[in-house]
Amino acid sequence: MIVDELIDKIIEKQNPTCVGLDTAPGYLPENIVAGLTASRSTVNAVFNFNKIIIDAVADIVPAVKVQMAYCESLGLLGVTNYYATCHYAREKGLIVITDAKRNDIGSTALQYADAYLRNDGEFRTDFLTVNGYLGTDGIEPFVDACVQNDRGIFVLVKTSNPSSGELQNLKLADGRTVYECMGDMVAAWGGNTFGRYGYTRVGAVVGATYPEEARRLRERLPRTFFLVPGYGAQGGNAEMLKNCFAEGGMGAIVNNSRGILCAYKQRGGDIAEAARAAALEMREDLRSVLGEICVK
């Protein structure tokens, strides 16, 4: 089961982190950007940059998260770049999470689910981020596809952006917040799709920048695996995000994008060496708070 494969890799590497490949042309070194004269050369440069990052961290991290928007912004060739990046990451033994936040009403959601979660699909991924705020008929097609094809999804619950509380922290008539209600729905959508570690195929996106909300959700959703954005550039640190984890450092994976991709800008020198050093520092930062990752 795919969530078990992810946890296996986390335990093996003692590292609950993933590298976000949110690669914009502006993240590339100035000497490369100056030499780009056409869309094809830009896409090729971005893909080669992604390969450098993947090669640098593949033995350290269990997963990468590919942000679809950065591919779509490069046009048709950028979408082919998405395919190539995912394929290359899988060849290196990494779990692939596609951050596309897809959602729509039932029939259209079915098409999105078929595109990203079908075993032989060109957009195929291991996990897909989805938006559950349209309700059950926008999520059931994704859950069905996960069960049929051994895939997983992460549903937006409490996001890391500054204005998330405008909606997600509102109180309902029954006393729950909107994000707590969404968390409860995520748990219900996961149903009995438990893996051997006790987590379901339906995970939750819970931002590192809101530790108190994360604590409440972790208590409320003991069988839901969390994808945690917000570490690094958005202000989250290991101490803030420890509430996302269960006993033994289980139950979550933390994303870092710009802190890895742009590490060479802060450190200077080689892209790969800087990315690797930043990934190792992040691993040690989490270890200092979580300790050994193990089943207890």
Sequence and secondary structure as in RCSB ss.txt:
>XXXX:A:sequence
MIVDELIDKIIEKQNPTCVGLDTAPGYLPENIVAGLTASRSTVNAVFNFNKIIIDAVADIVPAVKVQMAYCESLG
LLGVTNYYATCHYAREKGLIVITDAKRNDIGSTALQYADAYLRNDGEFRTDFLTVNGYLGTDGIEPFVDACVQND
RGIFVLVKTSNPSSGELQNLKLADGRTVYECMGDMVAAWGGNTFGRYGYTRVGAVVGATYPEEARRLRERLPRTF
FLVPGYGAQGGNAEMLKNCFAEGGMGAIVNNSRGILCAYKQRGGDIAEAARAAALEMREDLRSVLGEICVK
>XXXX:A:secstr
 HHHHHHHHHHHHT  EEEEE   GGGS HHHHHT  SHHHHHHHHHHHHHHHHHHHTTT SEEEEEHHHHHTT 
HHHHHHHHHHHHHHHHTT EEEEEEEE  SHHHHHHHHHHHHSTT TT  SEEEE  TT GGGTHHHHHHHHHHT
 EEEEEEE SSGGGHHHHT B TTS BHHHHHHHHHHHHHTT B TTS BSEEEEE TT HHHHHHHHHH TT  
EEE  BSTTSB HHHHGGG  GGG SEEEEESHHHHTHHHHH S HHHHHHHHHHHHHHHHHHHH S    
